[in-house]
Amino acid sequence: MRTITLLFISLLFPVFSVSAAQEIKTFKGLDYTIDYPAVVDVSRVVVLIHGSGPQDMNEDLSAVSAPGTRNLFFVDVSSALVSKGFAVVRYDKRAYKWKSRLAKDKAAARSSEFRKYSANPLKHTVEDAAAFAGLAAKLFPKAKVYLLGHSEGSYVALQVADTTARIAGVALIGFSAQSLDTSLFEQTVYRPLHYFTSLDTDMDGSLVPAELQSESPWAKALIAQLGRLDLNKNGSLERSEFMAGNLTNILLDLPSMAEYRRQEALYKKPAAIIKDAAFDVAFFQGELDNQTPAYNARAIQLLNALLWKEKRIHFRFFEGLGHALDKRTSYEDLLFRPADRQALTDMASDLDAYWN
């Protein structure tokens, strides 16, 4: 059965990202670049750690943004940090390297190197981030080393900082305190319920064909799949059938998901790392983030306020911003936009103060 997929509405938004020509080098088989501040002696360096998927050193979100929008999230983040005197290390994720290689040579999927990677995806991601943290320390021996993780990168950054003595602080954008499966369940099964409810005009928990005769992208997608999703064959789509269609996205499993789960179970929980951390932790969270909702960071904030009372843990929440600190029209808005410039300025200013 075909599963329900998320649709993006085509709108045009201004392009803010600008990428200057950078020197590209290679380390551990991965390309990387360094963005330098206008200072003589670099005293602080930040390693950027990507979100999930095959991300390059720019964390290019253009594919999930409005058509024609160039959205290089890590270029924009780096620019804000460099303006405050931080050097920034950006590198291609190993998943991106393999995606690029397999696109040119499908036979590489049978190589022992790829099999080792696909059997240990999370382990490789964490070890690569740790390797680049070590490289930053080697390249800037007099500088303090910090990590900034986005989405999955927030999890990876905490794992690296927990086992690497040299890390002085971690910044987290789009943080999740939950397992990958729990996050996927919310994103895939519960987040789309808004669209079902908005189409259910008589609020009876069922969508009849008349309720699906609208210009809504969701209505069009559902009416096209009604024959397959209507499991009880009553001519309408029940709420449970709608949720079932979305749940199959998880149950079918993506490649390496089983391996990821096994490895995830071996790592410490994010909350446990934050509670006992010897390093500084700063949260930057969009209130309209519908991938790693703000309640994850709020839960840590509550624990710290009531129990831990650690001054090394900081929080800034942004009204109206989403998963990549980008402006959203509502919590249900799935379309990415370039990161809000003021938010990045505020984040860089905070880190400049925390990590001075």
N, C-alpha and C positions, 0 to 999 in steps of 0.2 A: 504493500500500500504506500502510495506517495504520502510523504509527510507535509505538514503545513510549514511553509517557509516565511520568514520575515521579509516584508516588502519595503523599499525605500521610495519616498516621494521625491520627484525631481524638482528641486528648487535651485536657484542660483545665489551664491553668497560670495562676498569679496575674498580675494586671495591675500593672505597676510604673510605666508611663509616665504622666506627668501633664503636660498642656500648659496653661500659663497664657495668658490672653488677651494677644495681642501686636498691636502696630501693624504693619499690612501696608503696605508701600510698593512702588513699581514702578521698576525700572531696566532699561534696554535691553529693555523689553517683558516683563520677568520680575518676578513678585512676590518680595519678600524681607522679612525681619524681622531685627531686631538684639536679642539678649539681652544685657542690661547687668549687670555685676557691681555689688556694693555698695561702690564706691570713688568718690572724687571725680574723680580724673584717671585715665582709662584709658591704661595704658602698653603693653598687649598685646591684640591682636585676632586671632581665628582665623576663617578662612573655611572652612566645611564643604563638601566636594565629594562628591557622591553616587556610589553604585554604578551599575551598568548599568540600563537600562530607564527608563521614564517616572517618575522619582522627584520627589516634591514636596519642599518645604523641610524637612519632618519626616522624610524618608526612612521613610515608612510601610511597615513590613514585615508588617502585620496579615494581608494576603492569603496569605502563605506561612507564617503561624503557626497555632497551634491555633484552631479556630473559636471566636469570641467573645473572642479575645485582642487587646487593643489594644497594638500594638507600634510605637511611634514612636522609632526608633533615634536619630535626630539630636536629638530633644528630650532624650533621656536623656544623650547625649554632651554636648550643650550645657550641661545642668544641672550636670554634673560639672566642666566647664571654668569655668563662671561662678563656682562655689563657690571656685575658686582665683584669682579676680580677672581672668579673661580676659573680654573682650567677644567675642561670637560672632555672625557673620553667616551666616544660612541663607537659601537662595533656591530657587525652583522651577527644576528643570531644563527646558531648552527642549523636550525630548521630552515632558515632562509637560504643558507648555503646549499643544503640538500635539495630544496625545491628548485633552485636555479640549476643545479647540476643534473637533476633527474629530467628537467625539461629539455635538456640538450642530449642526455644519454640515459634512456630508460633502463638499459642493461645495468646501470650502476646500482639499481635496487637489489640486484642479486649479489652485490659485493659484500664481503665480510665486514667492511667498515660501516656500510649502511645498516646491516643487520645488528651490529653492536649498538649503533645509535638508536635505532627504532625499538630495541629491547630495553633501553635505558634513557628515555627522552628527558625526564625531569632531572636525573642524575647528571646528564651532560649539560643541561641548561644551568644548573647550580654550579657545576665545576667550571664552566666557561666564565661565568660571572666572577667567580673567585679568582680565576686566572687573570682576568683583566683588572681586578682590584690589586692583585700582586704586581702586575705590570705598571699600574699607575704609581704604586709605591716605589718601584724601581726607577721609573722615569723621573719622578719628583721626590727624591729621597728626603728633602727637607719639608715637604708639604704634608698636611693632614689629608687623609683619604676618606671620602664620603661616598655613599651610594644613594642614587635616586631611582626607585622602582615604580613602574606604572603597571597597574592591574596585576597580572601574574608576576610581573617584575617586583611588585611589593613583597610578595611571598618569597621570591628568590633572594631579594636583597636582605631580608631578615635572616634567612638561612645562612647566607654568606657571612653577614656581620656576626652572627652567633658563634661562628667557628673560626673567625679571623681576627686576631688581636689588634691588627693595625687600623681597623675601621673605627673612625671617630664619631660617625653619625649616619643616620639613614632617613631619607625623606620618602614618603609614601603617597602616591596619587592613585585613587581608585582601589583602596585597600579592601580585602575580604578576610574576615576572621574564620571563614568556613572552608570546608573541603571543596574540591573542584566539583564533585558530584552534587553537593548541596547548592552551589552557585549555579550550576547548569540547570538544576531542577527549577529554581526560581526564574531564571532567565527564559527557559524554554516552555515551562508549563504554566506558571502563574503570571508572568509579565504580560503575555498576550490576552489574558482574560478581559482586560479593558476593552479590547476590540470586539469580543463576543458580546459583552454587556452593552456597548454602544449601539450595536446592531439589533439587540433584543428589545424592540420598542415596547412590547407588551409585558416585558419582564417576567416571562413564564419559564425561563430557563431553556428555551428551545427556539431555534431559528428556522422559520418556514421560508420557502422560496421568495415570498413577497417581501420579507425583511432583508433579503439579500439582493434585491433589485435596486442598487444604488451605485454611485460612482466611486465608493470607497474601494481602495485597492484590496482590502481584506475581504469585502463582500464579493468582489470579482474572483478572488482566489478561492473562496469557500464555495461559491456556486459552481465553479468549475470542478471542484473535488467532491461535491455533495454525494454523487453516486457511490464513491468509495468510502467516504467517512460515515455515511448513514448506515450504521451497522445493524440497526433494528428494522431498517427498511420501512419506516413510517413516513418518509417523504420530507423529514425535517432533520436539522442537526441539533442534537442534544448537547448540553454543556459538557457532559462526560465524554461524548464522542469527540468534541472539539479538543478537550484536554488530552484525550487518548492519542489523537493525531499528532499533537505536539510532543507528547511523551515518547513516541516512537523515535524521535530524533536522538534521544538519549539511549534508549534500549538497543537500537541498532549498533551503537558504538562506532566511534571513529577509530582509525588505525592508531595503535599504541595506547589507547585509553586504559586497557587492562594493566599494561605495564606501568603507566603513569600512576594508577591507583595504588599499586603495590609499593612503588617508591615513595609516594606521598605518605603512606602509613609509617614509613621509617623516619621521617623528619619530624622535628618538634612543631607543635601547634604555634601559630603566630602569636597568640595571646601569651603563651608561656614564655616565648622569647622576649617579648616586649616587657613583661613583668620583671624579669630578672636581668635585663640588658645592662651592660656597663657603658653603653653608647647612647647618644642622643637620638630620639625618635620624633619626627615631625610629620603630622598628617595634613594633607591638603585634599579636601574632599568636596566634590560638587553635590549639592543637595538634590539635583535632578539626575544623578547617576543611576541609570536603570540596569547596569551590568553588575556593579559591585555597590549596592545601595548604601546610602549614608549611615544607615543604622549599624553597619559593621564598625565604622570608626566611632560612632556615638557610643557603642557598647564598651569600647576600650576607654573612651572618655569617662563614662560612668564608673567603670571599675577603678580608674585612676583617681577620680574625685572621691569615691567612697572608701576604697581599700588601700590602693598602692601609694597614693599621694606623692608621686614622683615628679619633681620639677623638670626633669630631663625629657618629659613627654609633652609635646606641644600639639595644638589643634587649630586649624583654620578651615571653616566651612564657607562655601561660596553659594549664595542663593542664585538660582537660575542657571547653574552650570552643570554639565554632564560628566561623562566618564573620563574625558580628556580635557577637563576644565574648559569646555566649549559651551556656548550659549544654546539652550534648548527651549522650545516653546512650552513643554510640559514634561512630566515624568514619562509619558508614553512616547515621546518623540525619539525615534531611533536613528535619526540622521546626524552624523558627525559634522562638525564645522571646525575651522581652525581655532585653536585655543584662544580664549579671551586674553587680550594683551594686558589688561589691568590685573587680571588674576595672576598671570606669570610674573608681572612686576612685583606684586604683593608677596608671592611665594619667594622670589629671589631676595627681596628685602628681609623677609623673615629669616631665611636661611643665613643671610649675611649677618644678622644679629645673633642668631643662635650659635652659629659656627665661627664666630670671630675670635 
